[in-house]
Amino acid sequence: MTDPYSVKGSSILSKLEYLQDVHGEEARQSVEAPLRERGLIPFLASSWYPYAVYIEVNKAIAGEVFNGDLSRLTEVGEYSAQKSLLGTYRMLAQANDYFGLLSQLAILHRRFYNEGTLTIDVPEDKSSCQILLSGAPEYAEADVHIAAGFYIKAAELTDRPGAKVAVDRRPDSIAFTVSW
């Protein structure tokens, strides 16, 4: 599948894994059923899928387990950070170095999204950081909440407990200010 704005299948699969691990096989099957009918299942981790399908899956998860409340998708983002930073990308979190992890986020972003850039700004006192996403055609609300959850859990996993994220939507970008 090709689409101008796409995400890796592994991003979609991780959200479905959250659903199964936290809410059970029945919840996952419920979300997958309409996708299966359209021939989208199985998702392949290394393939690219339209961003619209990714957002459809995330909204379906919110509908299935959060009564449609997209803000609760931060839990999905936290789960994704936990799985990836303690699994495949554990080397990024092992040193308990949040700023070291931040230096690698742009690379991770390019692995999972085919458009847009991610830049990091850290003030001299290192009391916070700003993660700026720009250049993508869209920043869907569901994805923004998942990203916020990912950044919170990433901070916690790298010795920055009590992290909070403030989101600033701009006309052509979105800024996440992570503080602790």
C-alpha positions, 0 to 999 in steps of 0.5 A: 500500500502506498499513500503520500502520508504513511506509517509503518505497520509496526506502529499499527500492530503495537496499538493492536497489541496494546488492545489485546494485552490490556483489554483482551482478545475480544477487544482486539477482534472487535477493532480488527473485524471491519479492517479484515472485511476490507482486506487490511488484515494482516498488517505487516510490520515492515510495510507502509500503510496510509496514515488514515488507516492508522488514525482509523485504528486509533479511533476504533480503539478509543471507541472500543475501550475509552467510550470514544475519549481520544485523550485516553489514548495517552495510555496507548502511547505509554504502552508503546514507549514501555514496549519499544524502549524496554524491547527493540529500542532498549539501548536508547533507554538503558543509560537512564539518559533522557537527553540521550534518548531525545537525541535519537527521537528524530531517527525513530520518527523517520522509521515510523512516519514517511513525512514530517520532521521531529526536532528537539529544543532543550533549555540550558537548565534542562528542566524541560524540552520541546519536541516539535513535529512539522512538515507532515500533512496532518497531525490527527488528535488521536496521534497527538495523544498517543505521542504525548503518552509516549513522551511521558513514559519515555521520560519516566523510563529514563529517570525523569519521574512525574513528567507532564506534557503540554501540547501546542497546536500550531497552523503547520506543526505541533509542539510538545513541551515535556517537563518534570 
